[in-house]
Amino acid sequence: MTPVYDIAIVGAGMAGASLAAAIGSRARVAILEAEDAPGYHATGRSAAFWSETYGGPDIQPLTTASGPFLEADGHLSPLGSIHVGRAADEAAIDAFLAAFADSDVVLDRIDPALHIPGLRADWTLGVREQSCAYIDVAAVHAKSIAVARAAGADLVIDAAFLAARRSDGIWTVETRAGTFRARTIVNAAGAWADTVAVRAGARPLRLQPYRRTMVQLRTDPGAPEGLPHIADIAGRFYFKPEPGGRLWLSPHDETPTDPCDAAPEEIDVAIAIDRFEQVVDWRVAAVERRWAGLRTFAPDRLPIYGFDRDVPGFFWCAGQGGFGIQTAPAAALLAASLLLGVSPDPAVAAIDAARYAPERF
Ligand SMILES: Cc1cc2nc3c(=O)[nH]c(=O)nc-3n(C[C@H](O)[C@H](O)[C@H](O)COP(=O)(O)OP(=O)(O)OC[C@H]3O[C@@H](n4cnc5c(N)ncnc54)[C@H](O)[C@@H]3O)c2cc1C
């Protein structure tokens, strides 16, 4: 007879891995991952920045609370961000500043032309978010998995979750790697979270994956030393410098798709370059890499942490959208407290977990 785990986490991306690390040795955990490489999907395809404003004011507490953990592990490095706009974006700039006025996020209005060489003349509005940072995503993810394993978690790869049924308080979980038993299932399956829910007999929560495209550019001139992350206040692009004078650029696309191994479309690459050329006068010398990943959102674009309303022993850790890396440490602590039924870590005690509860749907 197979052992009975306390918790079987489906998905070893950032969500599942960070939750397993936060649970630590307080429960016997199995992490069941469909792929042979944890992090193959959204986690391995991110733009790798930490921005307190990204995702809006309801996400900001999770991002801000995660900062000290990421910093202490050496996973953040200085980047800074400037949100830019044209004259017609004045109201959007005001709304953006107002949205964070009650938070501790430091935002200053600046003249973007003083900070972005080659900026085209119509980009006259700017807001600086100095705290924005690079995140070493691979290191954050690898550390979470290492911490979880050191605490006794079993990571099983090539173990796609196929079905589960519960009797006498114990789930029998069928996977491609065999049968497992667990008292609780955690759904951390990213774009497949609704599929996993249905296979466990739970109601899907209308999670929608959206494709997002990234390109790596070589430009002439190359990205200047000290360039911050540049984001359009109207949400049509962002770009950030990378080593070797390269840039990572996104057209901020959000194409709804079914869960899949996402690949970039030529049209989105072309849109990205067109938008970029409207911002700065640098020539695009080469598109060196292109990739796409899925950002999966609940209908209200907030993540879902908590036990399912109807199916006992089924816990949601899904809908991390475009902020699943930068929020991971705090979100994992919050989710672990809900899952284990213990008081939250002091770092997240002031965050209202009810706004992320599955019963809101
Ligand atoms: C282009 C792009 C840029 C982004 N930029 C940023 C950024 O700068 N900062 C930031 O914080 N976030 C960013 N994000 C968002 C971030 O990447 C995601 O929020 C985060 O990776 C989600 O983690 P996850 O574990 O939920 O999903 P995933 O990493 O997709 O992990 C889910 C896992 O579940 C597994 N799985 C699925 N079905 C099953 C099954 N049936 N059985 C077993 N396992 C299964 C999958 O194989 C996968 O490994 C970006 C995302 C994209 C696509």
Ligand as a Chemical Component Dictionary entry (heavy atoms), coordinates in Angstrom:
data_LIG
# 
_chem_comp.id                   LIG 
_chem_comp.type                 NON-POLYMER 
_chem_comp.pdbx_formal_charge   0 
_chem_comp.three_letter_code    LIG 
# 
loop_
_chem_comp_atom.comp_id 
_chem_comp_atom.atom_id 
_chem_comp_atom.alt_atom_id 
_chem_comp_atom.type_symbol 
_chem_comp_atom.charge 
_chem_comp_atom.model_Cartn_x 
_chem_comp_atom.model_Cartn_y 
_chem_comp_atom.model_Cartn_z 
_chem_comp_atom.pdbx_ordinal 
LIG C1  C1  C 0 5.610  36.190 -20.560 1  
LIG C2  C2  C 0 5.354  36.220 -19.090 2  
LIG C3  C3  C 0 5.960  37.190 -18.307 3  
LIG C4  C4  C 0 5.770  37.212 -16.920 4  
LIG N1  N1  N 0 6.470  38.101 -16.178 5  
LIG C5  C5  C 0 6.364  38.073 -14.810 6  
LIG C6  C6  C 0 7.155  38.932 -14.003 7  
LIG O1  O1  O 0 7.958  39.708 -14.514 8  
LIG N2  N2  N 0 6.988  38.862 -12.642 9  
LIG C7  C7  C 0 6.100  37.996 -12.068 10 
LIG O2  O2  O 0 5.967  37.980 -10.845 11 
LIG N3  N3  N 0 5.358  37.154 -12.817 12 
LIG C8  C8  C 0 5.476  37.170 -14.171 13 
LIG N4  N4  N 0 4.730  36.318 -14.935 14 
LIG C9  C9  C 0 3.740  35.462 -14.275 15 
LIG C10 C10 C 0 4.363  34.247 -13.634 16 
LIG O3  O3  O 0 5.244  33.633 -14.539 17 
LIG C11 C11 C 0 3.226  33.308 -13.237 18 
LIG O4  O4  O 0 2.279  33.983 -12.436 19 
LIG C12 C12 C 0 3.750  32.121 -12.415 20 
LIG O5  O5  O 0 4.838  31.522 -13.059 21 
LIG C13 C13 C 0 2.629  31.124 -12.208 22 
LIG O6  O6  O 0 3.158  30.013 -11.534 23 
LIG P1  P1  P 0 2.350  28.654 -11.481 24 
LIG O7  O7  O 0 3.136  27.716 -10.661 25 
LIG O8  O8  O 0 0.944  28.949 -11.111 26 
LIG O9  O9  O 0 2.259  28.191 -13.014 27 
LIG P2  P2  P 0 3.257  27.289 -13.869 28 
LIG O10 O10 O 0 4.659  27.741 -13.779 29 
LIG O11 O11 O 0 2.660  27.182 -15.225 30 
LIG O12 O12 O 0 3.193  25.907 -13.126 31 
LIG C14 C14 C 0 2.070  25.064 -13.178 32 
LIG C15 C15 C 0 2.608  23.663 -13.221 33 
LIG O13 O13 O 0 1.526  22.753 -13.143 34 
LIG C16 C16 C 0 1.862  21.645 -13.954 35 
LIG N5  N5  N 0 0.642  20.909 -14.294 36 
LIG C17 C17 C 0 -0.367 21.321 -15.100 37 
LIG N6  N6  N 0 -1.297 20.342 -15.203 38 
LIG C18 C18 C 0 -0.860 19.320 -14.429 39 
LIG C19 C19 C 0 -1.376 18.028 -14.156 40 
LIG N7  N7  N 0 -2.535 17.585 -14.677 41 
LIG N8  N8  N 0 -0.655 17.227 -13.341 42 
LIG C20 C20 C 0 0.531  17.646 -12.795 43 
LIG N9  N9  N 0 1.054  18.856 -13.047 44 
LIG C21 C21 C 0 0.378  19.680 -13.859 45 
LIG C22 C22 C 0 2.530  22.274 -15.163 46 
LIG O14 O14 O 0 3.310  21.334 -15.879 47 
LIG C23 C23 C 0 3.349  23.369 -14.514 48 
LIG O15 O15 O 0 4.664  22.962 -14.215 49 
LIG C24 C24 C 0 4.905  36.263 -16.319 50 
LIG C25 C25 C 0 4.290  35.288 -17.094 51 
LIG C26 C26 C 0 4.513  35.249 -18.465 52 
LIG C27 C27 C 0 3.874  34.172 -19.286 53 
# 
loop_
_chem_comp_bond.comp_id 
_chem_comp_bond.atom_id_1 
_chem_comp_bond.atom_id_2 
_chem_comp_bond.value_order 
_chem_comp_bond.pdbx_ordinal 
LIG C1  C2  SING 1  
LIG C2  C3  SING 2  
LIG C2  C26 DOUB 3  
LIG C3  C4  DOUB 4  
LIG C4  N1  SING 5  
LIG C4  C24 SING 6  
LIG N1  C5  DOUB 7  
LIG C5  C6  SING 8  
LIG C5  C8  SING 9  
LIG C6  O1  DOUB 10 
LIG C6  N2  SING 11 
LIG N2  C7  SING 12 
LIG C7  O2  DOUB 13 
LIG C7  N3  SING 14 
LIG N3  C8  DOUB 15 
LIG C8  N4  SING 16 
LIG N4  C9  SING 17 
LIG N4  C24 SING 18 
LIG C9  C10 SING 19 
LIG C10 O3  SING 20 
LIG C10 C11 SING 21 
LIG C11 O4  SING 22 
LIG C11 C12 SING 23 
LIG C12 O5  SING 24 
LIG C12 C13 SING 25 
LIG C13 O6  SING 26 
LIG O6  P1  SING 27 
LIG P1  O7  DOUB 28 
LIG P1  O8  SING 29 
LIG P1  O9  SING 30 
LIG O9  P2  SING 31 
LIG P2  O10 DOUB 32 
LIG P2  O11 SING 33 
LIG P2  O12 SING 34 
LIG O12 C14 SING 35 
LIG C14 C15 SING 36 
LIG C15 O13 SING 37 
LIG C15 C23 SING 38 
LIG O13 C16 SING 39 
LIG C16 N5  SING 40 
LIG C16 C22 SING 41 
LIG N5  C17 SING 42 
LIG N5  C21 SING 43 
LIG C17 N6  DOUB 44 
LIG N6  C18 SING 45 
LIG C18 C19 SING 46 
LIG C18 C21 DOUB 47 
LIG C19 N7  SING 48 
LIG C19 N8  DOUB 49 
LIG N8  C20 SING 50 
LIG C20 N9  DOUB 51 
LIG N9  C21 SING 52 
LIG C22 O14 SING 53 
LIG C22 C23 SING 54 
LIG C23 O15 SING 55 
LIG C24 C25 DOUB 56 
LIG C25 C26 SING 57 
LIG C26 C27 SING 58 
# 
